Amino acid sequence: MTTSEPRPRVETGREPDLLTYIWNLPNFHELQNNPQKVLDAIDKFNTEEKRLINIGPRKGVLIDNLIAEKKPSVMIELGGYVGYSAIRFGDALKRAGGKKYYSFEINPINASVAKLLIELSGLQDVVSVIVAPSHESLANVVKDSLIESIEILFVDHWKDRYIYDLWLVERLGLLKKGESVIVADNISPEAERGTEYVDWLNASQSEKEGILEKHSFGTDFANVDLVEVIKEKGVRGSGVDLENVPGIPSYVYETKLHEFRNNSGRTDGVAISNVL
């Protein structure tokens, strides 16, 4: 399988610089065990020092409200970055009575930054950062029986992975009809970001079957119980390319795009999809 977006190997240094900035704040002691003050400090670094790629407060409120409404016990995010969303939504989940927030981050440097900020916020009992590619992390939480289903899935990693990881989530049986919600950031028809992902959500079953026919999958999935294979043989011993598994066309979604205008004047959005 090929991907369309470049994968930078070297960080610019802004993420570790965030830690130095926060630990040198004159009111650092006030941030301890205070998620909101940690978020405020990250936002200030973002606006006054170096730009980060966090979801930010404007979009964050939308998802805060969703968590308060749905009251999930468990929430998963794909793409943890420096922990901003994990702190914000992990705190919201905790206040709503939830138990666990899993943050999947592929970059070990960013994950290390996130872990320190999560601990500073006092949320280490709720938020767990797992360092691995998203498809491996999804398979591992199934293998280890950490979750039975996903109540809210927050997707905010590589845009070209949105559709493939959604297909994997479908194939792992992690979505419950009438209960599960998927939240995807950085969806922009104007900039043609996330179009393949949204097209899948909005397609009919026959249209989805046509989409899958255009892809090449290395295994005949008609007779494969992926969950059983993973639990029996492990993630890397399954013999299945977990980056490229077909979705299940029978899933039906109801999606609403919430649009935001960013600093450059372009429209960006958060797509919230209910599994029907």
C-alpha positions in Angstrom: 0.0 0.0 0.0 1.3 3.5 -0.8 0.4 6.7 0.9 0.2 10.2 -0.5 1.5 12.4 2.3 5.2 12.7 3.2 6.4 11.3 6.5 9.0 13.7 8.0 11.7 11.9 9.9 13.1 15.0 11.8 11.1 17.2 14.1 11.5 20.9 14.0 12.2 21.1 17.7 9.1 23.0 18.6 7.6 20.1 20.5 10.5 19.7 23.0 10.7 23.5 23.2 7.1 23.4 24.5 8.3 21.5 27.5 11.1 24.0 28.2 8.7 26.8 27.9 6.1 25.4 30.3 8.7 24.2 32.9 10.2 27.7 33.0 6.9 29.5 33.5 6.9 31.6 36.7 3.5 30.1 37.7 4.6 26.5 36.9 3.4 25.2 40.3 -0.1 26.4 39.5 -0.2 24.0 36.4 0.3 20.9 38.5 -2.9 18.7 38.5 -4.7 21.5 36.7 -5.6 20.4 33.1 -7.1 23.7 32.1 -4.0 25.7 33.1 -1.8 23.3 31.2 -4.0 23.7 28.1 -3.9 27.5 28.5 -0.1 27.4 28.6 0.1 25.3 25.5 -2.3 27.7 23.7 -0.1 30.6 24.8 3.0 28.9 23.4 1.2 28.3 20.2 0.1 31.9 19.7 3.2 33.7 21.1 6.1 31.3 20.5 5.9 28.5 17.9 3.0 27.2 16.0 1.7 23.7 17.0 -0.8 21.5 15.3 -3.2 21.0 18.2 -7.0 21.0 17.8 -7.2 24.2 19.8 -9.9 25.7 22.0 -12.5 26.6 19.3 -12.9 23.1 17.9 -12.1 21.6 21.3 -15.3 23.0 22.9 -17.4 21.2 20.2 -15.9 17.8 21.3 -16.0 18.7 25.0 -19.8 19.1 24.6 -20.1 15.8 22.7 -18.2 14.0 25.5 -20.5 15.6 28.1 -23.5 14.5 26.1 -22.4 10.9 25.3 -20.6 10.2 28.6 -18.3 7.5 27.1 -16.6 5.1 29.4 -13.7 4.7 27.0 -12.4 7.0 24.2 -9.6 6.5 21.7 -7.7 9.0 19.6 -5.5 8.4 16.6 -2.8 11.0 16.6 -1.9 12.2 20.1 0.8 14.7 19.1 2.0 16.6 22.2 -1.0 15.6 24.4 -3.3 18.7 24.0 -6.3 16.7 22.9 -5.6 13.9 25.3 -5.5 16.4 28.2 -8.6 18.3 27.1 -10.7 15.3 26.2 -9.3 13.0 28.9 -10.3 15.6 31.5 -13.8 16.0 29.9 -14.2 12.2 29.9 -13.2 12.0 33.5 -15.6 14.7 34.5 -18.3 12.9 32.6 -17.7 9.7 34.6 -15.5 7.9 32.0 -12.7 5.6 32.9 -10.0 5.5 30.1 -8.7 7.6 27.3 -6.2 5.9 24.9 -4.0 8.2 22.9 -2.1 6.6 19.9 1.0 8.4 18.7 3.5 7.1 16.3 6.3 9.6 17.0 8.2 8.7 20.2 9.4 12.3 20.8 5.9 13.7 20.6 4.7 10.8 22.8 7.3 11.6 25.4 6.2 15.3 25.5 2.6 14.2 25.8 3.3 11.8 28.7 5.0 14.6 30.7 2.3 17.1 30.1 -0.4 14.5 30.9 1.4 13.7 34.2 1.7 17.4 34.9 -2.1 17.7 34.4 -2.7 14.9 36.9 -4.5 12.7 34.3 -2.1 9.8 34.1 -4.6 7.6 35.8 -7.1 8.2 33.0 -5.0 8.8 29.9 -2.6 6.2 28.4 -0.3 7.1 25.6 0.6 4.1 23.3 3.6 4.6 20.9 3.1 2.7 17.7 1.5 3.1 14.3 -2.3 3.5 14.6 -3.2 0.3 12.9 -1.0 -1.7 15.3 -2.3 0.1 18.3 -5.9 -0.6 17.2 -5.1 -4.3 16.7 -3.3 -4.5 20.1 -6.1 -3.1 22.2 -8.3 -5.8 20.6 -5.7 -8.6 21.1 -5.2 -7.6 24.7 -9.0 -7.3 25.3 -8.6 -3.7 26.5 -11.8 -2.6 24.8 -14.9 -4.4 23.3 -16.1 -1.4 21.3 -15.3 2.3 20.7 -17.8 4.7 22.1 -16.0 7.9 20.7 -13.1 7.7 18.2 -11.2 10.9 17.6 -9.3 10.8 14.4 -6.5 13.4 14.0 -3.4 11.8 12.4 -2.3 11.5 8.8 -5.2 12.4 6.6 -4.5 9.7 4.1 -4.8 7.2 6.9 -8.3 8.2 7.9 -10.1 5.9 5.5 -7.7 2.9 6.0 -7.9 3.1 9.8 -11.7 3.4 9.6 -11.8 0.3 7.5 -9.7 -1.5 10.1 -12.0 -0.3 12.9 -15.0 -1.6 11.0 -13.3 -4.9 10.2 -12.4 -5.3 14.0 -16.0 -4.9 14.9 -15.3 -2.0 17.2 -18.3 0.1 16.2 -21.7 -0.3 17.8 -24.8 0.7 15.8 -26.7 3.5 17.5 -23.9 4.1 20.0 -20.5 4.7 18.5 -19.4 8.2 17.3 -16.4 9.1 15.1 -15.0 12.6 15.2 -12.5 13.5 12.5 -10.5 16.8 12.5 -9.1 18.7 9.5 -11.9 17.8 7.1 -11.9 20.4 4.3 -13.8 20.0 1.0 -12.3 23.4 0.0 -8.7 22.1 0.4 -9.7 18.5 -0.6 -8.7 17.1 2.7 -10.5 14.1 3.9 -12.6 13.7 0.8 -12.0 10.0 0.4 -12.9 9.5 4.1 -16.2 11.5 3.8 -17.1 9.9 0.5 -17.0 6.5 2.3 -19.2 7.7 5.1 -21.8 9.1 2.8 -21.8 6.3 0.2 -24.5 3.7 -0.1 -23.7 0.0 0.4 -23.4 -0.6 -3.4 -21.2 2.5 -3.8 -18.9 1.2 -1.0 -18.6 -2.1 -2.7 -17.5 -0.3 -5.8 -14.9 1.7 -3.8 -13.5 -1.5 -2.4 -13.2 -3.1 -5.8 -10.8 -0.4 -6.8 -8.4 -1.2 -4.0 -6.0 -4.1 -3.9 -6.1 -6.2 -0.7 -3.5 -8.9 0.0 -5.9 -11.4 1.7 -9.2 -12.9 0.8 -11.2 -11.5 3.8 -14.4 -13.4 2.9 -13.3 -16.2 5.2 -11.1 -14.3 7.7 -12.2 -13.5 11.2 -9.6 -10.8 11.8 -10.2 -10.5 15.6 -9.7 -14.3 16.0 -6.5 -14.2 13.9 -5.0 -11.4 15.8 -5.8 -12.9 19.2 -4.4 -16.3 18.1 -1.3 -15.2 16.2 -0.6 -11.6 17.5 -0.5 -8.4 15.6 2.7 -8.9 13.6 2.3 -12.7 13.3 -1.2 -12.4 11.8 0.0 -12.5 8.2 -2.4 -9.7 7.4 -1.4 -6.2 6.2 -3.3 -4.3 8.8 -2.6 -1.0 7.0 -4.7 -2.2 4.1 -7.8 -4.1 5.0 -11.2 -3.7 3.4 -14.0 -1.9 5.2 -17.5 -3.4 5.7 -20.0 -1.8 3.3 -23.0 -2.5 5.4 -22.1 0.2 8.0 -24.3 3.3 7.8 -23.2 6.7 9.0 -24.9 10.0 9.6 -22.3 12.7 9.3 -22.4 16.5 10.0 -19.5 18.7 9.1 -18.9 21.6 11.5 -16.9 24.3 9.7 -14.3 26.7 11.2 -12.4 29.4 9.4 -8.7 29.3 10.3 -6.1 32.1 10.4 -5.3 31.9 6.7 -9.0 32.4 5.9 -9.5 28.9 4.7 -12.4 26.8 5.9 -11.5 23.8 8.0 -13.9 21.4 9.7 -14.7 18.7 12.2 -16.8 15.8 10.9 -18.9 14.1 13.5 -20.4 10.7 12.4 -22.9 8.7 14.2 -23.0 4.9 13.5 -26.6 4.1 12.6 
